[in-house]
Amino acid sequence: MKAQLYGTRVSLYKSNQMWRAARAKHIQRDLQSTQLMTNSIFGSMTNFTYGQNSQIIKQATLRALKSV
């Protein structure tokens, strides 16, 4: 049985609906912050030359392989 988060006067259907809305809001906020962080990290990479991009990919691959 699910917990009644919003009091006993609210039906289970309504409390689940409110819980889903609150959860969707938090997920949307997390997605926005993740997108902002990803753009700040990888957004400037389009200005690099092919050699610089390949160097970055090599370094990232080495880091990933060392961490495993």
N, C-alpha and C positions, 0 to 999 in steps of 0.2 A: 504494500500500500504506500502511496506517495504521501509525503509530509504536507500538512496544510501550512503553507508558508505565509499566507495572507489572512490568517484568522479563521474562525469557525463559521462566520456568517457568509463567507464567499464559497461558492460551489467548487467542487473539485475541477470541473471543466474550466471554470473561469480562472481559478488559481493556476492551472496548467497553462492556460492561454497567456496570462500575465507573466508567468515564468519564462515561457518561450519568447515573448517580446523583449523582456529584459536580457535574456541570453543572446538574442539576435543583435541587440544594441551593443553589447560587449564584444561580440565577435566582429561586428562591423568596425568598431573602434580599433580593435587589434589589427584587423586587415589594413586599415588606413595607416597606422603607425608602421607596420611592416613594409607597406608599399613605399612610404616616405623614406625609411631607412634603406631599402633596396635601391631606390632612385638616387639617393645621396652617395651610395657606394659605387653603383655600376653606371650611373647616368653620365659621368664624365669620361667613361671609357671609349665613347664613340669618337673622341678627338685623338685617340692614340693611333699610331701607325701599326701596320701588321706585325712588325718586329716587337714592338712594345706589348701588344696583346699576347703574342705567343710567349713572351717572357713571363708575363703575369700568369698565364695558364700553366706554364711549367712550374712556377713557384707554388701555385695553389695545388697542383698535382703532387708535388713533393711533400707539401705539408699534410695533405690527406693521406698519403701512403705512410708517412712517418707516424701519424696518429693511430693507425690501425694496428 
